[in-house]
């Protein structure tokens, strides 16, 4: 649940009379807090005027894809990946170009392979690290190879979805695309409060936009949702500026569950579950079971009473995989896998 001091900040904001509209890009105090947080965890200076406060993470991705997407344009996106990427690309009329995530690379991308997908029609490249649905991460060396290669393609902008940036394991570092000055004039960063502070229902996220695009994003916010509700923005300040113990405790708990679920899944005949490097998902390969992904999803739901998601829900390259979330208790995870074993 959301840490108590964040809840109290939201309640206090309501009692203090913060009931009206705010600027469309968010209150200055929150945008300054975001800039300070980026400096603290990413080591990068960001002008608060380039920060756009939005209701959740999806708004930034929708705006970015809407700005660049149109018929005749290509947008590269991770597959398997968060379903909204491909859905919104199709909505704009652009052509979605899948970027394969490799199981043998910890569900990371191959930089040379990604660069080979770019042509004169490419307008946007979407990156999500750590990733949903795989929990995949990518080492700095591979990211820097991609960044170096993008210098040859100055017409391509990058949307870096870093919503899971604080949820990493085994001493992994988060490498933010904001670190690369050569990309700053064509980089959109997506982050927010939902995952880090257990604030999914508060609907609070942010984007960091290039100077050339921030006015367009602001205009879209004005016409789309006016602003994020005021009390939530004050809660967001408390989250960033208050104690971070709850974040560390949550990540430690996820790490314990991660080890349990990987061990348990690898004991199921036909399953092969790599250890995720971040987020709170596992993405086991189930091709050894003989089931198609959607069929196994239905069997687990209807016979075992366990809800999981077919890999194909995250793109056609997810066939042969299933997504599990370990944002649940260890006891429930063990019981769920016991049930799956009995019905296969």
Buried (B, 14 or more C-beta within 10 A) or exposed (E): EBBEBBBEBBEBBBEEEBEEEBBBBBBEBBBBBBBBBBEEBBEBEBEBBBBBBBBBBBBBBBBBBBBBBEEEBBBBBBBBBBBBBBEBBBEBEBBBBBBBBEBEBBBBBBBEEBBEBBEEEBBBBBBBBBBBBBBBBBBEEBBBBBBEBBEEBEEBBBBBBBBBBBBBBEEBEBBBBBBBEEBBEBBBBBBBBBBBBBBBEBBBBBBBBBEEBBEBBBEBBEEBBEBBBBBBBBBBBBBBBBEBEBBEEBBEBBBEBBBBBBEBBEEBEBBBBBBBBBBBBBBBBBBEBEBBBBEBBEBBEEEBEBEBBBBBBBBEBBBBBBBBBBBBEBEEBBBBBEBBBEEB
